[in-house]
Amino acid sequence: MKKKKVLTSILALSLSVSVLAACSNDKESSGTASGSGKTKDGKVQLTALITKHPLTQDLSKMEWLKEAEKRAGVEIKWEQVTADWDQKKGTLLASGDIPDLIVGPNAITDADFVQYNGLFEDLSDDMKNLPNVEKMFEEKPETKGIATQLDGNIYGLPKYQRYWPATATRMFINQKWLDKVGMKMPTTWDELYDVLIAFKEKDPNGNGKQDEIPMDFGASYSGFFTPSMLLGSEGITLTDAAPFGYFVENGKVKNFLQDERYKELIEFLHKCYAAGLINKEVFTQDYTKFQSVARGTGDVAKVGFSWGWEVTDRFGNQLAPQYTSMPQLKVSADSTSKLSWDYDYNGLNYGANMVTVSAKSQHKDAVLKFINELYDPKVSMQVLFGSLGTNIADNGDGTYKVLPPQDSKMDPGTWKWTSTWADNGPMYISDDLKLTLGTDMQSVGKQTEPLDPVLNSVDKKKDLLPSMFMKYSKEDNSKLSLNNTNLDTLAKAKFSQWITKGGIDKEWDSYLKNVKKTGLEDNLKIMQKYYDKYMSSQK
């Protein structure tokens, strides 16, 4: 998983994190619904845009997609975006001339529906033409809740992919290096610091060079595979990697960007950076580089401690045996904070606005027919794991099996993200699908075991922010979006500055004043109101 896995939300990638950082293979498109027509063989010509992972191959190579288009009687001209979508999106939506389809996790957000009212098709009356989506809504009613706006309209369709665990992120350390430097598994931040010093100074990879990178991470203040996971050392429970820093503590919506515990984490990270323990390129490398550096050269590892989805995904097949997953760390030996972690089950298994439709599309019936194909059980399975025959075996008895990568040098997670849409696609993986997962998904559970005690202790009623299920009014959505943009700009700049150059203690008070100017306090009030409303509906 490369998110969220990502890879999301995550989440992502977030996942989130977001980890979409490299631009490759973008295909030019008219980007207009008015450009739709008929092909020479009678197929309906559609235009579409997809936000995909940097690793993902050109869509023309995906057999399952060709077959889905063929069954729907369409030929789609795809524009493939792997980077800078936020900038491209603003220009595209402002033009008022969008493709028939836009695909990708929250590529179009609820806030966009408000700001660009009338640009997207309301699908609430089209369920008769989307029987596979309707089935998902019936079997997983929460998906209908994700899709439905407060006025009852449905502009974006969600996903459900079922198999993912409670968290997207695990913490890994090179056990071979630990043994080489004669140290035990760290249990506190201070012990981790001492281990990282040893990794830097004692040549644990044995190549006679001081080329070890003691610590590496995804370079954001929140998101999967980032140091924000250590906020759990201080009792903060993140949800879906806490976009913009929001979390819930004992039923109260808060934001860690103005929390003293965040300040303490930044001070620790600066201490590590000043000692040369953090990758010097951490704030300039893209996600592809982040992954490749951790895979070292041959059997010579480069990274000692990091966060990731799964061990082969993070370090590659050859180096994976050197690493082990870790429990959450305490801040110090005498810390009394209850340990927590990032709880991502909803964010990993559900997704909002995975596909939207232009209100100006001249071929709405054909668009709906293609979308319905994506939510077909067999097709959805291939959206996630790749084509039948190359990525998935049909056992002939109604059961299926995810196949090993055709490239034996590639780990299963990378293979998935390379060969198909993976977590970034619209899909419905029903609970009764009989599919044997690949080795990476089977091993994720084992690698999560050190975190299980912490994850199992999370109070799901009082300490999780159900963001995906909270729907806001148009006015509140607009206010949240504007304020979050201001907050994000401030937070990103200070995060990298304080880690690399220090100064957070001196600037903290003035920084808090600037945080208030972003409108954060208004956002917290708005979110608390909708959080309380949602939680009341669950009783």
DOFIVO-9141 format. One record per residue (C-alpha): x, y, z. Coordinates in Angstrom, 1 decimal, always signed. Example, Ala and Ser with C-alpha at 12.3 -4.5 7.8 and 13.67 -1.06 7.14 Angstrom:
# residues 2
[[+12.3,-4.5,+7.8]]
[[+13.7,-1.1,+7.1]]
//
This chain:
# residues 539
[[+0.0,+0.0,+0.0]]
[[+1.4,+3.3,-1.0]]
[[-1.0,+5.9,+0.4]]
[[-2.3,+5.5,+2.7]]
[[-0.9,+2.9,+1.9]]
[[-0.9,+4.6,+1.8]]
[[-1.3,+4.9,+1.4]]
[[-5.8,+6.7,+1.5]]
[[-6.0,+9.3,+2.7]]
[[-4.7,+7.6,+3.2]]
[[-5.7,+8.4,+3.3]]
[[-4.0,+9.9,+2.3]]
[[-2.6,+9.4,+1.5]]
[[-3.9,+11.3,+2.9]]
[[-2.7,+9.3,+2.5]]
[[-2.9,+12.1,+3.0]]
[[-0.7,+12.6,+3.5]]
[[-0.7,+13.4,+1.0]]
[[+2.0,+11.5,-0.7]]
[[+1.2,+12.4,-4.3]]
[[+4.4,+14.0,-5.2]]
[[+5.8,+13.0,-8.6]]
[[+4.3,+14.1,-11.9]]
[[+4.4,+11.5,-14.6]]
[[+2.5,+10.4,-17.7]]
[[+0.0,+13.3,-17.7]]
[[-2.0,+13.0,-20.9]]
[[-3.5,+16.0,-22.6]]
[[-7.2,+16.1,-22.8]]
[[-9.7,+18.7,-24.0]]
[[-11.2,+18.3,-20.5]]
[[-14.6,+19.1,-21.8]]
[[-17.9,+17.3,-21.8]]
[[-18.8,+19.1,-25.0]]
[[-15.9,+17.2,-26.6]]
[[-17.8,+13.9,-26.1]]
[[-19.2,+12.2,-29.2]]
[[-19.2,+8.8,-31.0]]
[[-16.2,+6.8,-32.1]]
[[-16.1,+5.1,-35.5]]
[[-17.2,+1.8,-34.1]]
[[-20.2,+3.4,-32.4]]
[[-18.9,+3.7,-28.9]]
[[-19.7,+6.8,-26.9]]
[[-16.6,+9.0,-26.5]]
[[-16.2,+10.3,-22.9]]
[[-13.6,+12.5,-21.2]]
[[-12.4,+11.8,-17.8]]
[[-9.7,+12.9,-15.3]]
[[-8.1,+10.7,-12.6]]
[[-5.9,+11.7,-9.8]]
[[-3.6,+8.7,-9.4]]
[[-0.5,+7.6,-7.5]]
[[+2.9,+8.5,-8.9]]
[[+3.7,+4.8,-9.2]]
[[+0.6,+3.9,-11.2]]
[[+1.2,+2.9,-14.8]]
[[-0.6,+4.4,-17.8]]
[[-4.2,+3.5,-17.8]]
[[-4.0,+2.1,-21.3]]
[[-2.1,-0.9,-19.9]]
[[-4.9,-1.9,-17.5]]
[[-6.9,-4.8,-19.1]]
[[-9.7,-4.7,-16.5]]
[[-10.3,-1.0,-17.5]]
[[-10.4,-1.8,-21.2]]
[[-13.0,-4.5,-20.5]]
[[-15.1,-2.2,-18.3]]
[[-15.2,+0.5,-21.0]]
[[-16.0,-2.1,-23.6]]
[[-18.9,-3.5,-21.6]]
[[-20.2,+0.0,-21.0]]
[[-20.0,+0.8,-24.7]]
[[-17.7,+3.7,-24.1]]
[[-14.2,+4.9,-25.1]]
[[-12.7,+7.2,-22.5]]
[[-10.1,+9.9,-23.2]]
[[-8.2,+10.0,-19.9]]
[[-6.3,+12.9,-18.3]]
[[-3.9,+11.4,-15.7]]
[[-2.8,+13.6,-12.9]]
[[-0.1,+12.5,-10.4]]
[[+0.9,+15.9,-8.9]]
[[-0.2,+19.4,-8.2]]
[[-3.9,+18.6,-8.4]]
[[-4.9,+21.3,-6.0]]
[[-3.4,+23.9,-8.3]]
[[-4.8,+22.3,-11.5]]
[[-8.2,+21.8,-9.9]]
[[-8.7,+25.5,-9.2]]
[[-8.1,+26.4,-12.8]]
[[-10.2,+23.6,-14.1]]
[[-13.3,+24.2,-11.9]]
[[-13.1,+28.0,-12.3]]
[[-13.3,+27.5,-16.1]]
[[-16.7,+25.8,-15.6]]
[[-15.8,+23.3,-18.3]]
[[-14.9,+19.9,-16.7]]
[[-14.7,+16.3,-18.0]]
[[-17.6,+13.9,-18.0]]
[[-16.0,+12.1,-15.0]]
[[-13.5,+13.0,-12.3]]
[[-12.1,+10.1,-10.4]]
[[-10.0,+10.0,-7.2]]
[[-10.4,+10.0,-3.4]]
[[-11.9,+13.4,-2.6]]
[[-10.5,+14.8,-5.8]]
[[-13.6,+16.9,-5.7]]
[[-14.6,+17.8,-2.1]]
[[-17.9,+18.7,-0.4]]
[[-16.5,+22.3,-0.3]]
[[-16.1,+22.2,-4.1]]
[[-19.7,+21.3,-4.5]]
[[-20.6,+24.4,-2.5]]
[[-18.2,+26.8,-4.2]]
[[-19.0,+25.5,-7.8]]
[[-22.7,+25.0,-7.4]]
[[-24.3,+23.6,-10.5]]
[[-21.1,+22.2,-12.0]]
[[-21.7,+18.6,-10.8]]
[[-24.5,+16.2,-11.5]]
[[-26.9,+15.3,-8.6]]
[[-27.0,+11.5,-8.8]]
[[-29.7,+11.0,-6.1]]
[[-32.3,+10.3,-8.7]]
[[-30.2,+8.0,-10.8]]
[[-29.9,+5.0,-8.6]]
[[-32.1,+3.0,-11.0]]
[[-29.2,+3.3,-13.5]]
[[-26.7,+2.5,-10.8]]
[[-27.9,-0.8,-9.4]]
[[-24.4,-1.8,-8.1]]
[[-24.2,+1.5,-6.2]]
[[-27.7,+1.0,-4.9]]
[[-26.7,-2.4,-3.6]]
[[-23.8,-0.9,-1.8]]
[[-26.1,+1.7,-0.2]]
[[-28.4,-1.1,+0.9]]
[[-25.8,-3.4,+2.3]]
[[-23.6,-0.7,+3.8]]
[[-26.0,+2.2,+4.6]]
[[-23.1,+4.2,+6.0]]
[[-21.9,+4.6,+2.4]]
[[-25.1,+6.4,+1.5]]
[[-24.6,+8.7,+4.5]]
[[-21.1,+9.5,+3.2]]
[[-22.5,+10.4,-0.2]]
[[-25.6,+12.4,+0.8]]
[[-25.4,+16.1,+1.4]]
[[-27.6,+17.8,+3.9]]
[[-30.1,+18.8,+1.2]]
[[-30.4,+15.2,+0.1]]
[[-28.3,+15.6,-3.1]]
[[-25.5,+13.1,-4.1]]
[[-22.7,+14.6,-6.1]]
[[-19.9,+12.2,-5.3]]
[[-20.0,+8.4,-4.9]]
[[-18.1,+6.7,-2.1]]
[[-16.2,+3.4,-1.8]]
[[-16.0,+0.5,+0.6]]
[[-13.0,-1.8,+0.4]]
[[-13.4,-3.9,+3.6]]
[[-10.0,-5.6,+4.1]]
[[-8.0,-2.8,+5.7]]
[[-6.8,-2.8,+9.3]]
[[-7.3,-0.3,+12.1]]
[[-4.3,+1.8,+11.2]]
[[-2.4,+2.7,+8.1]]
[[+0.9,+3.4,+9.8]]
[[+3.4,+1.1,+11.6]]
[[+6.7,+2.1,+13.2]]
[[+9.8,+0.2,+12.0]]
[[+13.3,-0.1,+13.2]]
[[+16.3,-2.0,+11.8]]
[[+16.8,-4.9,+14.2]]
[[+20.0,-5.9,+12.5]]
[[+21.4,-2.5,+13.3]]
[[+20.2,-2.6,+16.8]]
[[+22.0,-5.9,+17.3]]
[[+25.1,-4.5,+15.7]]
[[+25.3,-1.5,+18.0]]
[[+24.4,-3.7,+21.0]]
[[+21.3,-1.8,+22.0]]
[[+17.8,-2.9,+23.0]]
[[+14.5,-1.8,+21.4]]
[[+13.8,+1.8,+22.5]]
[[+10.8,+2.4,+24.6]]
[[+11.0,+6.2,+25.1]]
[[+11.9,+9.2,+23.0]]
[[+15.1,+9.6,+24.9]]
[[+16.1,+5.9,+24.3]]
[[+15.2,+6.4,+20.6]]
[[+17.5,+9.4,+20.4]]
[[+20.4,+7.4,+21.9]]
[[+19.7,+4.5,+19.4]]
[[+19.7,+7.0,+16.5]]
[[+23.0,+8.5,+17.7]]
[[+24.5,+5.0,+17.6]]
[[+23.1,+4.3,+14.1]]
[[+24.8,+7.5,+12.9]]
[[+28.2,+6.9,+14.5]]
[[+28.8,+3.1,+14.6]]
[[+28.5,+2.1,+10.9]]
[[+25.7,-0.4,+11.6]]
[[+25.3,-1.3,+7.9]]
[[+28.9,-2.3,+7.8]]
[[+30.0,-0.6,+4.6]]
[[+32.7,+1.5,+6.1]]
[[+30.9,+4.8,+5.3]]
[[+28.9,+7.1,+7.5]]
[[+26.0,+7.0,+5.0]]
[[+23.3,+5.8,+7.4]]
[[+20.1,+7.8,+7.7]]
[[+19.0,+7.2,+11.3]]
[[+15.5,+8.6,+10.9]]
[[+13.3,+9.3,+7.8]]
[[+9.6,+10.2,+7.5]]
[[+6.9,+11.7,+5.3]]
[[+7.5,+15.5,+5.4]]
[[+4.2,+16.8,+6.8]]
[[+2.8,+17.9,+10.1]]
[[+0.0,+15.4,+9.8]]
[[-0.7,+12.4,+7.6]]
[[+0.3,+8.7,+7.3]]
[[+4.0,+7.8,+7.8]]
[[+4.8,+11.1,+9.6]]
[[+6.1,+11.9,+13.1]]
[[+2.6,+13.0,+14.1]]
[[+2.2,+9.4,+15.1]]
[[+4.3,+10.3,+18.2]]
[[+1.6,+12.6,+19.4]]
[[+0.1,+9.3,+20.6]]
[[+2.9,+9.1,+23.1]]
[[+1.3,+12.2,+24.7]]
[[-2.2,+10.8,+24.7]]
[[-3.5,+12.3,+21.5]]
[[-5.6,+9.9,+19.4]]
[[-5.4,+10.8,+15.7]]
[[-8.1,+9.7,+13.3]]
[[-7.3,+9.1,+9.6]]
[[-4.0,+10.9,+10.2]]
[[-5.7,+14.1,+11.4]]
[[-6.0,+16.3,+8.4]]
[[-5.3,+19.9,+9.4]]
[[-4.5,+18.7,+12.9]]
[[-8.1,+18.1,+14.2]]
[[-8.7,+15.4,+16.8]]
[[-11.2,+14.5,+19.5]]
[[-10.4,+14.1,+23.1]]
[[-13.0,+13.0,+25.6]]
[[-15.8,+14.2,+23.3]]
[[-14.2,+17.7,+22.6]]
[[-13.0,+18.7,+19.1]]
[[-9.5,+20.1,+19.4]]
[[-6.5,+20.9,+17.1]]
[[-3.0,+19.8,+18.0]]
[[-1.4,+22.7,+16.0]]
[[-2.1,+24.8,+19.0]]
[[-1.5,+22.2,+21.6]]
[[+1.6,+22.2,+23.9]]
[[+2.1,+18.5,+23.2]]
[[+2.7,+19.4,+19.5]]
[[+5.3,+21.9,+20.6]]
[[+7.1,+19.2,+22.7]]
[[+7.2,+16.9,+19.7]]
[[+8.6,+19.6,+17.4]]
[[+11.3,+20.3,+20.0]]
[[+12.3,+16.6,+20.1]]
[[+12.4,+16.5,+16.3]]
[[+14.6,+19.6,+16.1]]
[[+16.9,+18.0,+18.6]]
[[+17.2,+15.0,+16.3]]
[[+17.7,+17.1,+13.2]]
[[+20.4,+19.3,+14.9]]
[[+22.3,+16.1,+15.8]]
[[+22.2,+14.9,+12.1]]
[[+19.8,+12.1,+12.8]]
[[+17.0,+13.0,+10.3]]
[[+17.4,+12.7,+6.5]]
[[+18.7,+16.1,+5.3]]
[[+16.4,+15.8,+2.3]]
[[+13.3,+15.0,+4.3]]
[[+11.5,+18.2,+3.2]]
[[+12.6,+18.2,-0.4]]
[[+12.2,+14.5,-1.4]]
[[+9.0,+13.3,-3.1]]
[[+7.2,+10.1,-2.1]]
[[+9.0,+8.0,-4.7]]
[[+12.4,+9.1,-3.3]]
[[+11.1,+8.5,+0.3]]
[[+10.4,+4.9,-0.7]]
[[+13.5,+4.3,-2.8]]
[[+16.0,+5.6,-0.1]]
[[+14.6,+3.1,+2.4]]
[[+15.3,+0.2,+0.1]]
[[+19.0,+0.8,+0.2]]
[[+21.4,-0.9,-2.2]]
[[+21.3,-4.6,-2.4]]
[[+21.5,-5.9,+1.2]]
[[+23.0,-2.7,+2.5]]
[[+20.2,-0.7,+4.4]]
[[+20.3,+3.1,+4.5]]
[[+17.4,+3.9,+7.0]]
[[+17.4,+2.9,+10.6]]
[[+14.0,+4.1,+11.9]]
[[+10.9,+5.1,+10.0]]
[[+7.1,+4.8,+9.6]]
[[+5.3,+3.0,+6.8]]
[[+2.5,+0.8,+5.7]]
[[+4.0,-2.7,+5.6]]
[[+7.6,-3.9,+5.9]]
[[+8.2,-5.1,+2.3]]
[[+6.3,-2.0,+1.0]]
[[+8.6,+0.3,+3.0]]
[[+11.9,-1.4,+2.6]]
[[+11.6,-3.8,-0.3]]
[[+11.7,-7.6,-0.4]]
[[+15.5,-7.9,+0.1]]
[[+15.9,-5.6,+3.2]]
[[+12.5,-6.3,+4.8]]
[[+13.9,-9.2,+7.0]]
[[+16.2,-6.7,+8.7]]
[[+13.3,-4.7,+10.1]]
[[+10.8,-5.2,+12.9]]
[[+7.7,-3.2,+13.9]]
[[+7.6,-1.4,+17.2]]
[[+5.2,-0.6,+20.0]]
[[+4.3,+3.1,+20.7]]
[[+7.0,+5.0,+22.6]]
[[+6.5,+6.8,+25.9]]
[[+7.8,+10.3,+26.0]]
[[+9.9,+9.4,+29.0]]
[[+10.2,+6.6,+31.5]]
[[+8.2,+8.6,+34.1]]
[[+5.5,+9.8,+31.7]]
[[+1.9,+9.1,+32.9]]
[[+0.2,+9.9,+29.5]]
[[-2.0,+7.1,+28.2]]
[[-0.5,+5.9,+25.0]]
[[-2.5,+6.1,+21.8]]
[[-2.0,+5.9,+18.0]]
[[-3.7,+6.8,+14.7]]
[[-7.0,+5.0,+14.3]]
[[-7.8,+4.8,+10.6]]
[[-10.3,+2.0,+10.0]]
[[-13.0,+4.2,+8.5]]
[[-10.6,+6.2,+6.5]]
[[-9.0,+3.1,+5.1]]
[[-12.1,+1.1,+4.2]]
[[-14.4,+3.9,+3.2]]
[[-13.8,+6.9,+0.9]]
[[-15.7,+10.0,-0.1]]
[[-16.3,+11.5,-3.5]]
[[-14.4,+8.8,-5.4]]
[[-16.1,+9.7,-8.6]]
[[-18.1,+12.8,-9.7]]
[[-20.0,+13.6,-12.9]]
[[-20.3,+16.8,-14.9]]
[[-23.7,+18.4,-14.9]]
[[-23.0,+19.3,-18.6]]
[[-22.2,+15.8,-19.8]]
[[-23.9,+15.1,-23.1]]
[[-23.9,+11.4,-22.5]]
[[-25.2,+11.0,-19.0]]
[[-26.6,+7.5,-19.6]]
[[-23.2,+6.2,-20.9]]
[[-21.4,+7.8,-18.0]]
[[-23.7,+6.1,-15.5]]
[[-23.3,+2.8,-17.3]]
[[-19.6,+3.0,-16.9]]
[[-19.7,+4.0,-13.3]]
[[-22.0,+1.1,-12.6]]
[[-19.4,-1.2,-14.1]]
[[-16.8,+0.1,-11.6]]
[[-19.0,-1.0,-8.7]]
[[-19.6,-4.4,-10.2]]
[[-18.2,-7.0,-7.7]]
[[-15.7,-8.5,-10.1]]
[[-14.6,-5.1,-11.5]]
[[-14.3,-3.6,-8.0]]
[[-12.0,-6.4,-7.0]]
[[-9.8,-5.5,-10.0]]
[[-9.9,-1.8,-9.3]]
[[-8.3,-2.6,-6.0]]
[[-5.9,-5.4,-6.8]]
[[-5.5,-5.5,-10.6]]
[[-6.6,-7.5,-13.6]]
[[-7.8,-11.1,-13.5]]
[[-5.1,-13.4,-14.8]]
[[-2.2,-11.1,-14.0]]
[[-3.0,-9.8,-10.5]]
[[-5.9,-12.1,-9.4]]
[[-6.6,-15.8,-10.0]]
[[-10.1,-17.0,-10.6]]
[[-10.3,-20.4,-8.9]]
[[-13.4,-21.3,-10.9]]
[[-15.5,-22.0,-7.9]]
[[-16.6,-18.5,-7.0]]
[[-13.4,-17.8,-5.1]]
[[-10.4,-15.7,-6.0]]
[[-6.8,-15.3,-5.0]]
[[-4.5,-12.3,-5.2]]
[[-1.4,-13.4,-7.2]]
[[+2.3,-12.6,-6.4]]
[[+3.8,-9.8,-8.4]]
[[+4.8,-10.8,-12.0]]
[[+8.0,-9.0,-11.3]]
[[+9.6,-11.1,-8.6]]
[[+11.8,-8.2,-7.5]]
[[+8.8,-6.1,-6.7]]
[[+6.9,-6.3,-3.4]]
[[+3.2,-6.9,-3.5]]
[[+2.2,-3.4,-2.4]]
[[+4.3,-1.7,-5.0]]
[[+3.0,-4.1,-7.6]]
[[-0.6,-3.3,-6.7]]
[[-0.1,+0.5,-6.9]]
[[+1.9,+0.1,-10.1]]
[[-0.6,-2.0,-12.0]]
[[-4.0,-0.6,-11.0]]
[[-6.0,+2.2,-9.4]]
[[-5.7,+0.5,-6.0]]
[[-7.1,+2.5,-3.1]]
[[-7.7,+5.5,-5.3]]
[[-10.6,+4.0,-7.3]]
[[-14.3,+3.9,-6.8]]
[[-15.3,+0.4,-5.7]]
[[-17.6,-1.8,-3.6]]
[[-15.9,-4.9,-2.1]]
[[-18.8,-6.7,-0.5]]
[[-18.3,-8.6,+2.8]]
[[-19.3,-11.9,+1.1]]
[[-16.5,-11.8,-1.5]]
[[-14.3,-14.9,-1.2]]
[[-10.8,-13.6,-1.9]]
[[-7.5,-14.8,-0.5]]
[[-5.3,-11.7,+0.0]]
[[-1.7,-11.3,-1.0]]
[[+1.3,-11.8,+1.4]]
[[+1.6,-8.1,+2.2]]
[[-2.0,-7.8,+3.5]]
[[-1.6,-11.1,+5.4]]
[[+1.5,-9.8,+7.1]]
[[+0.1,-6.4,+8.0]]
[[-1.9,-8.0,+10.9]]
[[+1.3,-9.5,+12.3]]
[[+3.2,-6.3,+12.0]]
[[+0.4,-4.4,+13.8]]
[[+0.5,-6.7,+16.8]]
[[+3.0,-4.4,+18.8]]
[[+0.4,-1.6,+18.5]]
[[-2.7,-3.7,+19.2]]
[[-2.8,-3.0,+23.0]]
[[-2.8,+0.7,+22.3]]
[[-5.3,+0.5,+19.4]]
[[-7.6,-1.7,+21.4]]
[[-7.6,+0.8,+24.2]]
[[-8.9,+3.6,+22.0]]
[[-12.3,+4.9,+23.2]]
[[-14.2,+4.9,+19.9]]
[[-17.1,+6.9,+21.4]]
[[-15.1,+9.7,+22.9]]
[[-11.7,+9.9,+21.1]]
[[-12.4,+9.5,+17.4]]
[[-13.3,+12.2,+14.9]]
[[-15.8,+10.8,+12.4]]
[[-15.0,+13.3,+9.8]]
[[-16.2,+11.3,+6.8]]
[[-19.7,+11.0,+8.3]]
[[-20.1,+14.6,+9.3]]
[[-22.0,+16.7,+6.7]]
[[-21.9,+20.5,+6.9]]
[[-24.2,+23.2,+5.6]]
[[-23.0,+25.1,+2.5]]
[[-22.1,+28.2,+4.6]]
[[-20.2,+26.2,+7.2]]
[[-18.4,+24.1,+4.6]]
[[-17.2,+27.3,+2.9]]
[[-16.0,+28.8,+6.1]]
[[-14.2,+25.6,+7.2]]
[[-12.5,+25.3,+3.8]]
[[-11.2,+28.9,+3.8]]
[[-10.0,+28.7,+7.3]]
[[-8.3,+25.4,+6.8]]
[[-6.4,+26.7,+3.8]]
[[-5.0,+29.5,+5.9]]
[[-4.2,+27.2,+8.8]]
[[-2.4,+24.7,+6.5]]
[[-0.3,+27.3,+4.9]]
[[+0.9,+28.5,+8.3]]
[[+1.4,+25.0,+9.7]]
[[+3.5,+23.7,+6.8]]
[[+5.9,+26.6,+6.8]]
[[+6.5,+26.5,+10.6]]
[[+6.7,+22.7,+10.7]]
[[+9.7,+22.5,+8.4]]
[[+11.3,+25.7,+9.8]]
[[+11.1,+24.7,+13.4]]
[[+12.5,+21.2,+12.8]]
[[+15.4,+22.4,+10.7]]
[[+16.3,+25.7,+12.3]]
[[+14.6,+25.6,+15.8]]
[[+13.0,+28.6,+17.5]]
[[+9.6,+27.2,+18.4]]
[[+10.0,+28.1,+22.1]]
[[+10.7,+31.7,+21.2]]
[[+8.0,+32.0,+18.6]]
[[+5.3,+29.9,+20.2]]
[[+3.2,+32.7,+21.6]]
[[+3.2,+34.8,+18.5]]
[[+2.5,+31.7,+16.4]]
[[-0.6,+30.9,+18.5]]
[[-1.9,+34.4,+17.8]]
[[-1.4,+33.8,+14.1]]
[[-3.2,+30.4,+14.4]]
[[-6.2,+32.3,+15.8]]
[[-6.1,+34.7,+12.9]]
[[-6.6,+31.7,+10.5]]
[[-10.1,+31.2,+11.9]]
[[-9.3,+28.0,+13.8]]
[[-11.5,+28.9,+16.8]]
[[-14.5,+29.3,+14.5]]
[[-13.8,+26.0,+12.8]]
[[-13.6,+24.2,+16.2]]
[[-17.0,+25.6,+17.1]]
[[-18.5,+24.6,+13.8]]
[[-17.0,+21.1,+14.0]]
[[-18.1,+20.6,+17.6]]
[[-21.7,+21.4,+16.6]]
[[-21.7,+18.8,+13.8]]
[[-19.8,+16.3,+15.9]]
[[-22.3,+16.5,+18.7]]
[[-25.1,+16.1,+16.2]]
[[-23.6,+13.1,+14.6]]
[[-22.8,+11.4,+17.9]]
[[-26.4,+12.0,+19.1]]
[[-27.7,+10.2,+16.0]]
[[-25.6,+7.1,+16.8]]
[[-27.3,+6.6,+20.2]]
//
